[in-house]
Amino acid sequence: MPALTREQFLSPADLETQHFPMPEFGDDAYVVIRQLDGRQLKDLLEIQKGGDDLGFLAELLIRSIYDDDGNRLFDTEGDIDKVLGKHFVLLQRLAEAVLDLNGMNDDADDAENKKKD
């Protein structure tokens, strides 16, 4: 197989997505969660450095939740308070799934390391 071209490397196809069930909204309800790209991660780390844990949570979800057509469901400017207005258990469950998808969840890392032992 030949080396990747610049266009192949820069294409968005490498960002994994998953359907995330949302039974709170009906039996078949779901959202699509997508991995973060490098720019999104950089922005989130800046928010996290500022110590705004709820802001980090909201931005993480806003930047990771999409519809079936690949469009983000939420706007980073206008939807932060609306997202934070949802039940915290739901937000936490979504955030854990997004962190897992991005390989950023310490609990997932611990479980994986235990499997290796």
N, C-alpha and C positions, 0 to 999 in steps of 0.2 A: 504494500500500500504506500503511495507517495505521501510526502509531507503535506500537511494542511496548507492551504493558501491563506492569505490575509483575510479574504472575504469569508472563508469557511470558519476561521478562528473567531472572527468578530460577529458571526451570525448569532442571533438570540436562541438558537435551537438547543443550546446546552443547558438552559435553565429548566430544571425538572418541575413538573406540576403534579398535583395530587387532588383528587376529589376529597373534600372533607365533609363528612355527614353533619347535618344540622337538625337533629330530630326535634329540637325546640320549635322548629318552624314547619314541621310536617314529616311524615315518614320518608319521603323521597327527597327532602330538601338537602341541598349541599352548596358549598362554595368551592371554588378552585383556589388552592393556595399554590404559590409559585416561589421558587428560590429567589433570593435577593441577588442582584448583580453587585459588582464591586462599588459602584457609586452609591447605591442605596445603603450598603453596609457601612461605607465611610460616613455618610450622613447620620446613620443611626448611632454609630460609635461616638460621634460628636455630641449627640443628644444625651447619650448615656454618661459621658464624661461630665456633663453639666449636673448630674445627679437627679434628673427629672425622670424617675422610674415610670410614672404613669404616662408621661409624654413619650417615653421610649416604647412602652407597650402599645399605645395608640398608633404611633408612627410605624412600628413593626407590622401591625395588622393592616394599616392603610396601604402600605407598600407591598403587601404580600397576597392580598385577597383580590381575585379576578372573577370575571364571569366566563362562560363557555367560549366567548369570542375573543378572549385575551385582553379585555378592557378592565382596568382597575375599577372596583366598585365604589371606592371612596376617593375624595379629594383631600389632599394634604392640608389645604388651607381651611376649608369650611367644615370638615367632618370630624375633626379631632374630638370635640366635645360630644358630638352625637355618638361616636364609637364608644367613648368612655361612659356614656349613659346606659350602655347595655350591662346585663348582669355580669359581675366580676368572674364568676365560675366559668361562664361561657367564654369570656375574654381570655382567661387563663388557659382554658382547654385549647383554644385556637392558637394562642401564643406558643404553647408547648409543641403543637404540631408544626408550626412554622419553624421554630428553633430546631426541632428534630430534622426537618427537611433540609435545613441549612447546615446540619452537623454542629450546631451551636448549643445543644442542650446538654448540660453537665450530667443529668440523670441518664440520658441515652449513652453518653460516653462511659459512665460508671458501669452500666449494664453490659455494654460491649466488652469492657475490660474484664469483667467477671466471667464472661463466656470464654475468654481466651485463657483464663487461669485454670 
